[in-house]
């Protein structure tokens, strides 16, 4: 046993700190664990039922639509969090209306983008199906979940937020399974997602209004926008840049290769997505306790060992996992999955850099990091896509992530 004040930790200290870390994030880990399990089972049902080509069609549609909505709404929960710290007024209704307005603008943008694709006959799509119109309309209201996340993170009600996320995942999974098994088609998948988004949006609005106990002066929508404008623009620029590699990868494969290749790549990406669920789980905890965290210890003693375990898991049983989840038709997903794994692990190990820069008014540094990511992605993918298809895109995604995190670490140490 080490002497007190010697600076040497006793052997059990890392385990104790790991246990404390798990206990503090257990609700969030449980929630994201449920999300990951349901997502994998859903992949098995949808991918095996529809096959690689139809699965690729779904990926292309979702990629294009997500690009528009996330352009204006992604990470607006951070805006809610900042506003709660800066203003004492009651702006709940205004924040909900603000998200809905942004959703309407996003839907108009996506209709223009899809119309251009149809007129140019990209991907061989000659008309926009009715189920896509319904999905886009329902997505407008789904933006309200950003308000839920921001409010619950500020109040440190992580358990309640986790329960809502878990409930949402269960509803989505149930609807997708029912619709797909009843009628295996791309249309059924999007109808299921649309009904899920309508239902959860109504539920989230009810929960927010019911739990709003504030007696403070109400902030109108005009004042809300005025007070939020500066931070909103910073977040939007930062998020807009990051959307290019995150949502255009499947679209690029669908355009330069075919829907089959897009389906193969999408399975690889879906199977490493649980790593992103860990980041999502840890983020609210990080935002609520960031001033008390030892980043060096968190990285070396918790996140790095976690990553070693994940490398062993995906390397040793990755092929079996693909066959189990998606079937032998997707066996080619193994190599892009391993390439993506390297980038996702760098994102996990240093996920805290983004939150540190954001809360220390250094979001511009994170934006620059994302610009570097995009630059690396565009250059490398343009060189690799024609020769290596989905493997080239997977390599490009990981290279961009790794370079981004290297820059963020540099920015962190320079500011520290």
C-alpha positions as CSV (number, residue, x, y, z in Angstrom):
1,X,0.0,0.0,0.0
2,X,1.3,3.4,-0.9
3,X,1.9,6.1,1.6
4,X,-0.6,9.0,1.8
5,X,0.6,11.9,-0.4
6,X,3.2,9.8,-2.3
7,X,1.3,10.3,-5.5
8,X,1.2,6.5,-6.2
9,X,-2.2,5.0,-6.4
10,X,-2.9,1.7,-4.8
11,X,-3.7,-1.1,-7.3
12,X,-7.4,-1.1,-6.6
13,X,-7.8,2.6,-7.3
14,X,-8.4,2.3,-11.1
15,X,-11.1,-0.3,-10.4
16,X,-12.7,1.9,-7.8
17,X,-12.7,4.9,-10.1
18,X,-14.1,2.7,-13.0
19,X,-16.8,1.5,-10.6
20,X,-17.6,5.1,-9.7
21,X,-17.7,6.1,-13.3
22,X,-20.1,3.3,-14.2
23,X,-22.4,4.1,-11.2
24,X,-22.6,7.8,-12.2
25,X,-23.5,7.0,-15.8
26,X,-25.5,3.7,-15.2
27,X,-28.8,5.2,-16.3
28,X,-27.4,6.6,-19.4
29,X,-25.4,3.4,-20.2
30,X,-28.6,1.4,-19.6
31,X,-30.6,3.6,-21.9
32,X,-28.0,3.6,-24.7
33,X,-27.5,-0.2,-24.2
34,X,-31.2,-0.7,-24.8
35,X,-31.0,1.5,-27.9
36,X,-28.0,-0.4,-29.2
37,X,-29.6,-3.9,-28.7
38,X,-32.9,-2.9,-30.3
39,X,-31.0,-1.2,-33.2
40,X,-29.0,-4.4,-33.8
41,X,-32.1,-6.6,-33.7
42,X,-33.9,-4.2,-35.9
43,X,-31.0,-4.3,-38.4
44,X,-31.3,-8.1,-38.4
45,X,-35.0,-8.0,-39.2
46,X,-34.9,-5.2,-41.8
47,X,-31.6,-6.1,-43.6
48,X,-32.3,-9.8,-43.8
49,X,-35.9,-9.2,-44.9
50,X,-35.2,-6.5,-47.5
51,X,-31.6,-7.4,-48.7
52,X,-28.6,-5.2,-49.5
53,X,-30.1,-3.2,-52.3
54,X,-33.3,-2.1,-50.5
55,X,-31.2,-1.5,-47.4
56,X,-29.0,0.8,-49.5
57,X,-32.0,2.7,-50.8
58,X,-33.1,3.3,-47.2
59,X,-29.6,4.5,-46.3
60,X,-29.5,7.0,-49.2
61,X,-32.9,8.5,-48.4
62,X,-32.1,8.8,-44.7
63,X,-28.7,10.3,-45.4
64,X,-30.1,13.0,-47.7
65,X,-33.0,13.9,-45.3
66,X,-30.8,13.8,-42.1
67,X,-28.4,16.2,-43.8
68,X,-31.0,18.9,-44.1
69,X,-32.6,18.5,-40.6
70,X,-29.4,18.1,-38.7
71,X,-28.0,21.2,-40.5
72,X,-30.4,23.4,-38.5
73,X,-31.3,21.3,-35.5
74,X,-28.5,19.1,-34.5
75,X,-27.0,19.9,-31.0
76,X,-29.7,22.5,-30.3
77,X,-29.9,20.9,-26.9
78,X,-26.6,22.7,-26.2
79,X,-28.3,25.9,-27.1
80,X,-31.1,25.1,-24.5
81,X,-28.4,24.3,-21.9
82,X,-26.6,27.6,-22.5
83,X,-29.8,29.6,-22.4
84,X,-30.8,28.1,-19.1
85,X,-27.4,29.1,-17.6
86,X,-27.7,32.6,-19.0
87,X,-31.3,33.5,-18.5
88,X,-33.8,33.0,-15.7
89,X,-36.9,33.6,-17.8
90,X,-39.3,30.8,-18.8
91,X,-38.6,30.2,-22.5
92,X,-40.0,26.6,-22.8
93,X,-42.8,27.4,-25.3
94,X,-40.5,29.7,-27.3
95,X,-37.8,27.0,-27.5
96,X,-40.4,24.5,-28.8
97,X,-41.8,26.9,-31.4
98,X,-38.2,27.8,-32.4
99,X,-37.4,24.1,-33.1
100,X,-40.6,23.7,-35.1
101,X,-39.8,26.7,-37.2
102,X,-36.4,25.3,-37.9
103,X,-38.0,22.0,-38.8
104,X,-40.3,23.7,-41.4
105,X,-37.3,25.4,-43.0
106,X,-35.4,22.1,-43.0
107,X,-38.3,20.4,-44.8
108,X,-38.4,23.1,-47.5
109,X,-34.7,22.7,-48.1
110,X,-34.9,18.9,-48.4
111,X,-37.8,19.1,-50.9
112,X,-35.6,21.4,-53.0
113,X,-32.6,19.1,-52.8
114,X,-34.7,16.0,-53.6
115,X,-36.4,17.7,-56.5
116,X,-33.0,18.6,-58.0
117,X,-31.9,15.0,-57.6
118,X,-35.1,13.8,-59.3
119,X,-34.7,16.3,-62.2
120,X,-31.1,15.1,-62.7
121,X,-32.1,11.5,-62.2
122,X,-29.4,10.9,-59.5
123,X,-29.5,7.3,-58.1
124,X,-32.2,6.4,-60.7
125,X,-34.9,8.0,-58.7
126,X,-37.6,9.4,-61.0
127,X,-40.3,10.5,-58.4
128,X,-40.6,11.1,-54.7
129,X,-42.8,8.4,-53.0
130,X,-45.7,9.4,-50.7
131,X,-44.0,7.8,-47.7
132,X,-41.0,10.1,-48.0
133,X,-43.4,13.1,-47.8
134,X,-44.9,11.7,-44.6
135,X,-41.6,11.0,-43.1
136,X,-40.3,14.5,-43.7
137,X,-43.4,16.0,-42.3
138,X,-43.2,13.9,-39.1
139,X,-39.5,14.8,-38.8
140,X,-40.4,18.5,-38.2
141,X,-42.1,17.7,-34.9
142,X,-39.3,15.3,-33.8
143,X,-37.0,18.3,-33.3
144,X,-38.8,18.8,-30.0
145,X,-36.5,16.1,-28.5
146,X,-33.6,18.6,-28.6
147,X,-35.6,20.7,-26.1
148,X,-36.1,17.6,-23.8
149,X,-32.4,16.8,-23.9
150,X,-31.3,20.4,-23.1
151,X,-33.8,20.8,-20.2
152,X,-33.0,17.5,-18.6
153,X,-29.2,17.9,-18.9
154,X,-29.4,21.3,-17.3
155,X,-31.5,20.0,-14.4
156,X,-29.1,16.9,-14.1
157,X,-32.2,14.7,-14.4
158,X,-30.3,12.1,-16.4
159,X,-32.3,9.2,-15.2
160,X,-35.6,10.7,-16.5
161,X,-34.0,11.6,-19.8
162,X,-32.7,8.0,-20.1
163,X,-36.1,6.6,-19.5
164,X,-37.6,8.8,-22.3
165,X,-34.8,7.7,-24.7
166,X,-35.4,4.1,-23.8
167,X,-39.2,4.4,-24.3
168,X,-38.6,6.1,-27.7
169,X,-36.4,3.3,-28.8
170,X,-38.8,0.6,-27.8
171,X,-41.7,2.3,-29.6
172,X,-39.6,2.7,-32.8
173,X,-38.4,-0.9,-32.7
174,X,-41.9,-2.2,-32.1
175,X,-43.4,-0.2,-35.0
176,X,-40.6,-1.1,-37.4
177,X,-40.9,-4.9,-36.7
178,X,-44.7,-4.8,-37.0
179,X,-44.7,-2.9,-40.3
180,X,-41.8,-4.9,-41.9
181,X,-43.1,-8.3,-40.9
182,X,-46.6,-7.4,-42.1
183,X,-45.3,-6.0,-45.5
184,X,-41.6,-6.3,-46.3
185,X,-40.8,-3.1,-48.2
186,X,-39.0,0.2,-48.0
187,X,-42.4,2.0,-47.7
188,X,-43.2,0.0,-44.6
189,X,-40.0,1.0,-42.9
190,X,-40.6,4.7,-43.5
191,X,-44.2,4.5,-42.4
192,X,-43.0,2.9,-39.2
193,X,-40.5,5.7,-38.6
194,X,-43.1,8.4,-39.4
195,X,-45.6,7.1,-36.8
196,X,-42.8,6.8,-34.3
197,X,-41.8,10.4,-34.8
198,X,-45.4,11.7,-34.5
199,X,-46.1,9.7,-31.3
200,X,-42.8,10.6,-29.5
201,X,-43.1,14.3,-30.5
202,X,-46.6,14.4,-28.9
203,X,-45.3,12.6,-25.8
204,X,-42.3,14.8,-25.4
205,X,-44.4,18.0,-25.7
206,X,-46.7,16.7,-23.0
207,X,-43.9,15.8,-20.7
208,X,-42.2,19.2,-21.1
209,X,-45.3,21.3,-20.5
210,X,-46.5,19.1,-17.6
211,X,-43.1,19.3,-15.8
212,X,-42.5,23.0,-16.4
213,X,-42.9,24.5,-12.9
214,X,-41.2,27.8,-13.6
215,X,-43.0,30.9,-12.4
216,X,-40.5,33.2,-14.1
217,X,-41.4,35.8,-16.6
218,X,-42.1,34.3,-20.0
219,X,-39.6,35.0,-22.8
220,X,-41.4,35.5,-26.2
221,X,-40.2,33.8,-29.4
222,X,-38.7,37.0,-30.8
223,X,-36.7,37.6,-27.6
224,X,-35.7,34.0,-27.5
225,X,-34.3,34.2,-31.1
226,X,-32.5,37.5,-30.3
227,X,-30.9,36.1,-27.2
228,X,-30.0,32.8,-28.8
229,X,-28.7,34.2,-32.2
230,X,-25.0,34.4,-31.3
231,X,-24.7,30.9,-29.8
232,X,-27.1,29.4,-32.3
233,X,-24.9,30.5,-35.2
234,X,-21.7,29.2,-33.6
235,X,-23.4,25.8,-33.0
236,X,-24.8,25.7,-36.5
237,X,-21.6,26.5,-38.3
238,X,-19.8,23.8,-36.2
239,X,-22.5,21.2,-36.8
240,X,-23.0,22.0,-40.5
241,X,-19.3,21.3,-41.2
242,X,-19.5,18.0,-39.4
243,X,-22.5,16.8,-41.3
244,X,-20.6,16.2,-44.6
245,X,-18.7,13.1,-43.7
246,X,-21.3,11.9,-41.2
247,X,-24.3,11.7,-43.6
248,X,-22.9,11.9,-47.1
249,X,-20.8,8.7,-46.9
250,X,-23.7,6.4,-47.8
251,X,-25.0,8.8,-50.4
252,X,-21.6,9.0,-52.1
253,X,-21.3,5.3,-52.3
254,X,-24.9,5.1,-53.7
255,X,-24.0,7.6,-56.4
256,X,-20.5,6.4,-57.4
257,X,-21.1,2.7,-56.9
258,X,-24.6,1.3,-56.5
259,X,-27.3,0.6,-53.8
260,X,-25.9,-2.8,-53.1
261,X,-22.5,-1.3,-52.1
262,X,-24.3,1.3,-50.0
263,X,-26.2,-1.5,-48.2
264,X,-22.9,-3.3,-47.5
265,X,-21.3,-0.2,-46.1
266,X,-24.4,0.8,-44.1
267,X,-24.3,-2.5,-42.2
268,X,-20.7,-2.0,-41.4
269,X,-21.5,1.5,-40.1
270,X,-24.5,0.3,-38.1
271,X,-22.5,-2.3,-36.3
272,X,-19.9,0.2,-35.1
273,X,-22.6,2.7,-34.1
274,X,-22.9,1.2,-30.6
275,X,-19.6,3.0,-29.9
276,X,-21.3,6.3,-30.8
277,X,-24.1,5.3,-28.3
278,X,-21.4,5.2,-25.6
279,X,-20.4,8.8,-26.5
280,X,-24.1,9.8,-26.4
281,X,-24.5,8.2,-23.0
282,X,-21.4,9.9,-21.5
283,X,-22.1,13.3,-23.0
284,X,-24.8,14.6,-20.6
285,X,-22.8,13.3,-17.7
286,X,-19.7,15.1,-19.0
287,X,-21.6,18.4,-19.6
288,X,-23.0,18.3,-16.0
289,X,-19.7,17.5,-14.3
290,X,-17.0,18.8,-16.6
291,X,-15.5,21.2,-14.0
292,X,-14.7,18.2,-11.7
293,X,-13.3,15.8,-14.3
294,X,-9.6,14.8,-14.6
295,X,-9.4,14.3,-18.4
296,X,-6.1,12.6,-18.4
297,X,-7.3,9.9,-15.9
298,X,-10.6,9.5,-17.8
299,X,-8.7,9.0,-21.1
300,X,-5.9,6.6,-19.9
301,X,-7.6,4.7,-17.2
302,X,-11.2,4.3,-18.5
303,X,-11.7,5.2,-22.1
304,X,-8.5,3.7,-23.5
305,X,-8.9,0.2,-21.8
306,X,-12.5,0.3,-23.0
307,X,-11.3,0.8,-26.5
308,X,-8.8,-2.2,-26.3
309,X,-11.7,-4.4,-25.3
310,X,-13.8,-3.1,-28.3
311,X,-10.9,-3.8,-30.7
312,X,-10.6,-7.4,-29.5
313,X,-14.4,-7.8,-29.7
314,X,-14.8,-6.6,-33.3
315,X,-11.7,-8.3,-34.6
316,X,-12.4,-11.7,-33.1
317,X,-16.1,-12.1,-33.7
318,X,-16.8,-9.4,-36.3
319,X,-17.5,-11.8,-39.1
320,X,-19.8,-13.9,-36.9
321,X,-21.6,-10.8,-35.7
322,X,-22.3,-9.7,-39.3
323,X,-23.7,-13.1,-40.3
324,X,-25.8,-13.2,-37.1
325,X,-27.2,-9.7,-37.4
326,X,-27.5,-9.2,-41.2
327,X,-26.9,-12.6,-42.8
328,X,-24.3,-14.0,-45.2
329,X,-25.4,-11.6,-48.0
330,X,-23.6,-8.8,-46.0
331,X,-20.3,-10.7,-45.3
332,X,-18.4,-8.1,-47.2
333,X,-19.1,-5.6,-44.5
334,X,-16.3,-7.0,-42.3
335,X,-13.4,-5.0,-43.8
336,X,-15.2,-1.6,-43.9
337,X,-16.4,-2.3,-40.3
338,X,-12.8,-2.6,-39.1
339,X,-11.7,0.5,-41.0
340,X,-14.5,2.5,-39.4
341,X,-13.7,1.1,-36.0
342,X,-10.4,3.0,-35.9
343,X,-12.1,6.3,-36.4
344,X,-15.0,5.6,-34.0
345,X,-12.5,4.6,-31.3
346,X,-10.5,7.8,-31.6
347,X,-13.8,9.7,-31.3
348,X,-14.7,7.7,-28.1
349,X,-11.3,8.1,-26.4
350,X,-11.3,11.8,-26.9
351,X,-15.0,12.6,-27.0
352,X,-14.5,15.0,-24.1
353,X,-12.4,17.5,-26.2
354,X,-15.5,18.8,-28.0
355,X,-17.4,19.5,-24.7
356,X,-14.3,21.1,-23.1
357,X,-13.9,23.5,-26.1
358,X,-17.6,24.2,-26.3
359,X,-18.0,25.1,-22.6
360,X,-14.8,27.2,-22.6
361,X,-16.0,29.4,-25.4
362,X,-13.6,27.7,-27.8
363,X,-16.2,26.3,-30.2
364,X,-14.4,27.9,-33.1
365,X,-11.5,25.5,-32.4
366,X,-13.9,22.6,-32.7
367,X,-15.3,24.1,-36.0
368,X,-11.7,24.3,-37.4
369,X,-11.1,20.7,-36.3
370,X,-14.2,19.7,-38.2
371,X,-13.1,21.7,-41.3
372,X,-9.9,19.7,-41.2
373,X,-12.0,16.5,-40.9
374,X,-14.0,17.5,-44.0
375,X,-10.9,18.4,-46.0
376,X,-9.3,15.1,-45.2
377,X,-12.5,13.2,-46.0
378,X,-13.1,14.9,-49.3
379,X,-9.5,14.5,-50.5
380,X,-9.0,10.9,-49.4
381,X,-12.5,9.7,-50.5
382,X,-12.0,11.3,-54.0
383,X,-8.8,9.3,-54.3
384,X,-10.1,6.0,-52.9
385,X,-13.8,5.7,-53.8
386,X,-13.4,4.5,-57.4
387,X,-10.7,1.9,-56.6
388,X,-11.8,0.7,-53.1
389,X,-15.6,1.6,-53.1
390,X,-17.0,1.3,-49.6
391,X,-13.6,0.4,-48.1
392,X,-12.3,3.7,-49.5
393,X,-15.1,5.7,-47.8
394,X,-14.6,3.8,-44.5
395,X,-10.9,4.6,-44.6
396,X,-11.6,8.3,-45.4
397,X,-14.1,8.6,-42.6
398,X,-11.6,7.2,-40.0
399,X,-8.8,9.4,-41.3
400,X,-10.9,12.5,-40.9
401,X,-12.0,11.6,-37.4
402,X,-8.4,10.8,-36.2
403,X,-7.0,14.1,-37.7
404,X,-9.9,16.1,-36.1
405,X,-9.2,14.6,-32.7
406,X,-5.5,15.3,-32.9
407,X,-6.2,18.9,-33.6
408,X,-8.7,19.1,-30.7
409,X,-6.2,17.6,-28.3
410,X,-3.7,20.2,-29.5
411,X,-6.2,23.0,-28.9
412,X,-7.0,21.6,-25.4
413,X,-3.4,21.6,-24.3
414,X,-2.7,25.0,-25.8
415,X,-5.6,26.5,-23.9
416,X,-4.9,24.6,-20.7
